[in-house]
């Protein structure tokens, strides 16, 4: 009996010595629990007792403020039980989720995913790693790096409209934009624009303007609202040497600033002084400072502090024209330049803000 007992003990020791598990060298232990051991490619079905293998893809679509970085989480080794996956990044090597992170799309489970990193600083090197969280453990993939592009922005002076309103002019890429919404009550030849505060704007098809809520105090901050007929009038809303932004102008700006999917985050004024919280916006060197001036429809104004609408001078048919919209809690632009409404354009009778571009 004594010999049998000794043999059993020796077998147990040999079995324990032969069982080897190599920890994934990038795992992070959270809380008081032991970090899980990684079994790259193992497990077959993704049991919850092992950390998955995570890999980081090469960055692409790098712009001044944004970059696309993807990753992959293995199905084996607990990957199917991943509760969160994405990309973490920082200006220092070996970033973790304690630095900066964007969850992926899709944001859980195994398989490939994409994260759009936004709000970045131009001309800056970043380090990024994919991550996957499974239970109490976060596992990191290989590190990649990229450098955002240089931003060409700078104040070039001021411009004055026929009413004497002064606007800051700034170079953004190859364009020069006004940094405030238009406020003029006269066309550039001196003729007055029809002021229509009370009548339904659906009842006429000539150029008109109003103040949001018929309140003059809103003009200094948000500018005035104009129907498209005023935008298209041959007498011109813009000062000499300038024009109301065309559809092509808006497209050029959005592409330069990071693309329609993230441009609102880079163009909106940051904070909640004017945009209702949460405002998905990042401060940027161009200070375009897009503001939520709302809209006019019929006799009603709405969406002040929530949405900003801007006309383009580009029409789509006899009754509609292209427009741009930004929303407080979104980083993408909406309307004709970004995520589409059912039509992608709006009725020319609506009242929207206007921005001007240098000829």
C-alpha positions in Angstrom: 0.0 0.0 0.0 2.9 2.3 0.8 4.4 1.7 -2.6 1.1 2.5 -4.4 0.7 5.7 -2.5 4.2 6.8 -3.5 3.6 6.0 -7.1 0.4 8.0 -7.2 2.1 11.0 -5.7 5.0 10.8 -8.2 2.5 10.6 -11.1 0.7 13.7 -9.8 4.0 15.7 -9.6 5.0 14.7 -13.1 1.5 15.7 -14.5 1.8 19.1 -12.8 5.3 19.7 -14.1 4.2 18.7 -17.7 1.3 21.2 -17.8 2.7 24.5 -19.1 0.9 27.8 -19.7 2.6 30.9 -21.1 1.1 34.2 -20.0 0.3 36.6 -22.9 3.1 39.1 -22.3 0.8 42.1 -22.8 -2.0 41.2 -20.3 -3.1 43.5 -17.6 -4.3 42.3 -14.2 -7.3 44.2 -12.9 -8.7 44.1 -9.3 -7.6 41.4 -7.0 -8.1 38.5 -9.4 -5.2 36.6 -11.0 -4.4 37.6 -14.6 -5.7 35.0 -17.0 -3.2 32.9 -18.9 -3.2 33.3 -22.7 -3.5 30.3 -24.9 -3.0 31.7 -28.4 -5.1 29.8 -30.9 -6.2 27.3 -28.3 -9.4 26.5 -26.6 -11.4 25.8 -29.8 -14.5 27.5 -28.6 -13.4 30.4 -26.5 -13.9 29.3 -22.9 -14.0 32.1 -20.4 -10.9 30.8 -18.5 -8.3 32.0 -21.0 -7.4 35.4 -22.6 -7.7 35.7 -26.4 -5.0 36.6 -28.9 -5.2 40.2 -30.0 -3.6 41.7 -33.1 -3.4 45.4 -34.2 -3.8 46.3 -37.9 -1.8 49.0 -39.7 -3.4 52.5 -39.5 -4.9 54.1 -42.6 -7.0 57.1 -43.7 -4.7 59.2 -41.6 -5.6 62.9 -41.6 -4.9 65.9 -39.4 -7.4 65.0 -36.7 -8.3 61.3 -37.3 -6.9 57.9 -38.1 -8.6 54.5 -38.7 -7.0 51.6 -36.8 -8.5 48.1 -36.7 -7.7 44.9 -34.9 -8.7 41.3 -34.5 -9.6 39.1 -31.5 -9.1 35.4 -31.9 -12.1 33.1 -31.4 -10.1 30.7 -29.4 -8.8 31.4 -26.0 -12.0 33.1 -24.7 -12.3 35.5 -27.6 -16.0 34.9 -28.1 -16.5 36.1 -24.5 -14.9 39.4 -25.1 -17.1 42.1 -23.6 -15.2 45.1 -25.0 -12.6 45.6 -27.8 -11.1 48.6 -29.5 -8.0 50.7 -29.8 -6.1 52.5 -27.1 -3.6 55.2 -28.1 -1.3 57.8 -26.7 1.7 60.0 -27.6 3.9 57.7 -25.5 4.7 54.1 -26.3 2.7 51.1 -25.0 -0.6 52.8 -24.4 -3.3 51.2 -22.3 -7.0 51.8 -21.8 -6.1 54.2 -19.0 -4.7 56.6 -21.6 -7.1 57.1 -24.5 -9.4 54.6 -26.2 -12.1 54.2 -28.8 -14.2 51.0 -28.8 -14.4 49.1 -32.0 -17.2 48.3 -34.5 -18.3 45.7 -33.5 -17.4 46.4 -29.9 -17.5 42.9 -28.4 -17.0 39.2 -29.3 -14.2 37.8 -31.4 -13.2 38.7 -34.9 -12.1 41.9 -36.7 -13.2 45.4 -35.8 -12.5 49.1 -36.7 -12.0 52.1 -34.5 -12.0 55.7 -35.8 -9.6 57.7 -33.6 -10.7 61.3 -33.7 -9.9 64.5 -31.9 -6.2 64.0 -32.6 -3.6 66.8 -32.7 -2.1 67.6 -36.2 1.5 66.8 -36.9 1.8 64.5 -33.9 3.1 60.9 -33.6 0.7 58.5 -31.9 1.2 54.9 -30.7 -1.8 52.5 -30.7 -2.6 49.0 -29.6 -5.7 46.9 -30.0 -7.2 45.6 -26.8 -9.8 43.1 -25.7 -11.4 42.7 -22.3 -12.6 39.3 -21.1 -13.8 39.2 -17.5 -11.3 40.9 -15.3 -8.5 40.9 -17.8 -7.6 43.2 -20.7 -5.2 41.9 -23.3 -3.2 44.1 -25.7 -2.0 43.4 -29.2 1.1 44.6 -31.0 1.9 48.2 -31.1 1.7 50.4 -34.3 2.5 54.1 -34.8 1.4 56.9 -37.1 1.8 60.6 -37.5 -1.1 62.9 -38.2 -0.9 65.3 -41.1 0.1 69.0 -40.7 -2.8 71.5 -40.5 -2.6 74.6 -42.6 -4.7 77.2 -40.8 -4.1 80.8 -40.0 -6.0 84.1 -39.6 -5.5 86.2 -42.7 -7.5 89.3 -41.5 -11.1 90.5 -41.5 -13.8 91.2 -44.0 -16.8 93.6 -43.7 -20.3 93.2 -45.1 -22.3 96.1 -46.4 -24.0 96.6 -43.1 -20.6 97.0 -41.4 -20.5 93.6 -39.7 -16.9 92.4 -39.4 -15.9 88.8 -39.7 -12.6 87.0 -39.1 -11.2 85.4 -42.2 -9.0 82.3 -41.9 -7.2 80.1 -44.3 -8.2 76.4 -43.9 -6.2 74.3 -46.3 -6.6 75.9 -49.8 -9.7 77.9 -48.8 -10.4 81.1 -46.9 -13.5 81.0 -44.8 -15.5 83.5 -42.6 -15.4 82.2 -39.1 -18.9 83.5 -38.2 -22.4 83.1 -39.6 -23.6 85.9 -41.9 -25.5 88.8 -40.4 -26.2 91.1 -43.3 -29.7 92.6 -43.9 -28.7 94.0 -47.4 -27.5 92.5 -50.6 -24.0 93.6 -51.6 -25.5 96.2 -54.0 -27.2 97.9 -51.1 -30.8 96.6 -51.7 -32.5 95.4 -48.6 -33.2 91.7 -48.1 -36.9 91.2 -47.2 -37.4 90.8 -43.5 -40.2 88.3 -42.9 -40.6 87.6 -39.2 -44.3 86.7 -39.2 -45.6 85.3 -42.5 -45.1 81.7 -43.4 -42.0 81.3 -45.5 -43.9 78.7 -47.6 -46.0 81.5 -49.0 -43.4 83.2 -51.2 -40.3 82.4 -53.3 -38.2 85.6 -53.0 -35.2 86.2 -50.8 -35.9 86.7 -47.1 -34.2 86.7 -43.7 -35.3 86.5 -40.0 -33.7 86.4 -36.6 -34.0 83.2 -34.6 -37.2 83.5 -32.5 -37.6 87.0 -34.0 -35.1 88.0 -31.3 -32.4 90.5 -32.3 -30.3 89.4 -29.4 -29.6 86.1 -31.1 -27.9 87.7 -34.1 -24.5 88.7 -32.5 -23.8 85.0 -31.6 -25.7 83.0 -34.2 -26.1 85.3 -37.2 -29.3 85.5 -39.2 -31.4 82.8 -41.0 -31.9 83.1 -44.7 -34.0 81.2 -47.2 -32.3 79.7 -50.3 -33.8 82.4 -52.5 -31.7 85.0 -50.8 -28.7 82.7 -51.1 -29.3 82.5 -54.9 -30.1 86.1 -55.5 -27.9 87.7 -58.2 -27.4 90.7 -55.9 -25.3 88.5 -53.6 -25.4 88.0 -49.9 -21.6 87.9 -49.7 -19.3 90.9 -49.7 -17.4 91.6 -53.0 -14.7 89.0 -53.5 -16.6 86.4 -51.5 -19.5 84.0 -52.2 -21.9 81.8 -50.2 -20.3 78.4 -49.8 -21.1 76.0 -52.7 -21.6 72.3 -52.4 -18.0 71.8 -53.7 -16.7 74.3 -51.0 -18.3 72.3 -48.2 -17.0 69.0 -49.6 -13.4 70.4 -49.8 -13.6 71.7 -46.2 -15.0 68.4 -44.8 -12.4 66.3 -46.6 -9.6 68.5 -45.4 -10.7 68.5 -41.8 -11.0 64.7 -41.6 -13.9 63.6 -43.7 -17.7 63.9 -43.3 -17.8 61.0 -40.7 -15.9 63.1 -38.1 -15.8 66.6 -39.5 -18.5 68.0 -37.2 -16.4 67.0 -34.2 -13.6 69.0 -35.6 -15.6 72.0 -36.8 -18.1 72.6 -33.9 -17.3 75.0 -31.1 -16.2 72.8 -28.2 -17.9 72.9 -24.8 -21.5 73.7 -23.8 -21.6 77.5 -23.8 -23.7 77.3 -27.0 -24.1 73.6 -27.9 -26.3 71.6 -25.5 -24.5 68.9 -23.7 -23.2 66.4 -24.6 -21.4 68.2 -27.4 -19.2 65.8 -29.3 -16.6 68.3 -30.4 -12.8 68.8 -30.2 -11.0 72.1 -30.0 -8.9 72.6 -33.1 -6.5 75.1 -34.5 -8.7 76.3 -37.3 -11.4 77.6 -34.8 -14.2 77.3 -37.4 -16.4 77.4 -34.3 -19.6 76.1 -36.0 -22.6 77.1 -33.8 -26.2 75.7 -33.5 -28.2 78.5 -34.9 -31.3 76.4 -35.6 -33.7 76.8 -38.5 -36.8 78.5 -39.8 -39.8 76.5 -41.3 -43.0 78.3 -42.1 -43.5 80.6 -39.1 -41.6 78.4 -36.7 -37.9 78.5 -35.6 -36.4 75.5 -33.8 -33.3 73.6 -32.6 -31.3 76.5 -31.3 -28.3 75.1 -29.2 -29.1 71.6 -30.6 -28.5 71.8 -34.4 -26.8 74.0 -36.9 -27.9 74.2 -40.5 -26.0 75.9 -43.3 -27.1 76.4 -46.9 -24.9 75.7 -49.9 -25.6 77.7 -53.1 -25.9 74.4 -55.0 -29.4 73.4 -55.9 -30.6 69.9 -56.7 -33.9 70.8 -58.5 -36.5 73.5 -58.7 -37.6 73.3 -55.1 -34.6 71.9 -53.2 -30.9 72.6 -52.5 -28.0 71.1 -50.7 -27.3 71.9 -47.1 -25.1 70.9 -44.2 -26.3 70.0 -40.7 -24.4 69.4 -37.4 -25.9 67.9 -34.2 -24.7 68.4 -30.7 -24.2 64.8 -29.8 -22.7 63.6 -33.1 -19.3 64.0 -34.7 -20.4 63.3 -38.2 -22.0 65.9 -40.6 -25.5 65.3 -41.7 -27.6 66.3 -44.8 -26.1 66.5 -48.3 -22.6 66.3 -47.0 -22.4 63.3 -44.7 -25.1 60.9 -43.4 -28.1 61.5 -45.7 -31.7 62.4 -44.8 -34.3 60.5 -46.9 -33.5 62.9 -49.8 -30.2 64.4 -48.9 -31.4 68.0 -49.6 -33.9 70.4 -48.2 -36.7 72.8 -49.3 -35.6 76.2 -50.5 -38.2 77.9 -48.3 -36.4 76.8 -45.1 -34.3 79.3 -43.2 -30.7 78.3 -42.5 -27.4 79.9 -41.5 -24.9 81.0 -44.2 -21.1 80.9 -44.3 -19.0 82.6 -47.0 -15.8 81.6 -48.8 -13.3 83.9 -50.5 -13.4 83.8 -54.3 
